Amino acid sequence: MNIFKKTNKETTKLPMTGKVKKGFRIYCTAIMGAALVLGTSVTAFAAGDPITVINNLSTFIFGLIRAIGLILLGFGVVQVGLSLKSHDPSQRANGFLTLAGGVIITFAKEILDLIVG
């Protein structure tokens, strides 16, 4: 019993004259050129105060560091939970170390602010 019947259908290209091919090439080139020009033009807005730019960059970088810390924090919680289930002391130690590292990385900006004063 054959469920899927294979049929041999041949496809043929539609005939295209030389003028149509040339016009299609010009059209594709124009569209790609427009996409390139519009895609690479970026408006840059400069801030008046350079300290504001540095503060914004610092906020962005510390936001990325906080995201990495939260990922490590979640991974540490999962490791501790799995180690408690399997009664593995070395995995439990690694889980608590990952958990502590995640907490420190998550609150790195606050820790630095406390140190600097």
C-alpha positions in Angstrom: 0.0 0.0 0.0 1.6 3.2 -1.2 0.3 6.3 0.7 2.5 8.9 -0.9 2.3 8.7 -4.7 5.2 10.2 -6.5 4.4 11.9 -9.7 7.1 13.2 -12.1 6.1 16.8 -12.9 8.6 18.7 -14.9 8.8 22.5 -14.5 9.8 24.8 -17.3 11.0 28.3 -17.1 8.8 31.0 -18.6 10.2 32.5 -21.7 11.8 35.9 -21.1 13.1 38.2 -23.8 16.3 40.2 -23.6 14.6 43.5 -22.9 12.6 42.0 -20.0 15.8 40.5 -18.5 17.6 43.8 -18.8 14.7 45.7 -17.2 14.4 43.2 -14.4 18.2 43.6 -13.7 17.9 47.4 -13.6 14.9 47.1 -11.3 16.7 44.8 -8.9 19.8 47.0 -8.9 17.7 50.1 -8.1 15.9 48.4 -5.3 19.1 47.0 -3.8 20.8 50.5 -4.1 17.9 52.2 -2.4 17.9 49.6 0.4 21.6 50.1 0.8 21.3 53.9 0.9 18.3 53.9 3.3 19.7 51.2 5.5 23.1 52.7 6.1 22.0 56.3 6.7 21.8 56.8 10.5 21.0 60.1 12.2 23.3 60.8 15.1 22.0 63.0 17.9 24.8 64.5 20.0 24.2 65.4 23.5 25.2 68.9 24.7 27.0 67.7 27.8 29.7 65.0 27.5 29.2 63.9 31.1 25.6 62.9 30.2 26.9 60.7 27.4 29.3 59.0 29.8 26.6 58.5 32.4 24.2 57.0 29.8 27.0 54.6 28.6 27.7 53.6 32.2 24.0 52.9 32.9 23.8 50.8 29.7 26.9 48.8 30.6 25.8 48.2 34.2 22.4 47.1 32.9 24.1 44.5 30.8 26.2 43.4 33.8 23.0 43.1 35.9 21.4 40.9 33.2 24.4 38.6 33.2 24.3 38.5 37.0 20.6 37.6 37.0 21.3 34.7 34.6 24.0 33.4 36.9 21.8 33.8 39.9 19.1 31.7 38.2 21.6 29.1 37.1 22.9 28.9 40.7 19.4 28.4 42.1 18.9 25.6 39.6 22.2 24.0 40.6 21.5 24.1 44.3 18.0 22.6 43.7 19.4 19.8 41.7 22.2 19.1 44.2 19.6 18.9 47.0 17.7 16.4 45.0 20.7 14.3 44.1 22.5 14.7 47.5 25.8 15.7 45.7 27.9 17.8 48.0 30.4 19.0 45.3 27.5 20.1 43.1 25.9 21.9 46.1 29.1 23.8 46.7 29.4 24.8 43.1 25.7 25.9 43.2 26.2 28.1 46.2 29.3 29.6 44.7 27.5 30.4 41.5 24.6 31.8 43.5 26.9 34.1 45.5 28.7 35.2 42.3 25.4 36.0 40.7 24.3 38.1 43.6 27.6 40.0 43.6 27.5 40.6 39.8 23.8 41.6 40.0 24.5 44.2 42.6 27.9 45.3 41.3 26.9 48.9 40.7 25.5 49.3 44.2 28.6 47.7 45.7 30.9 50.1 43.8 28.7 53.0 44.9 29.1 52.0 48.5 32.9 51.6 48.2 33.4 54.9 46.4 31.0 56.7 48.7 
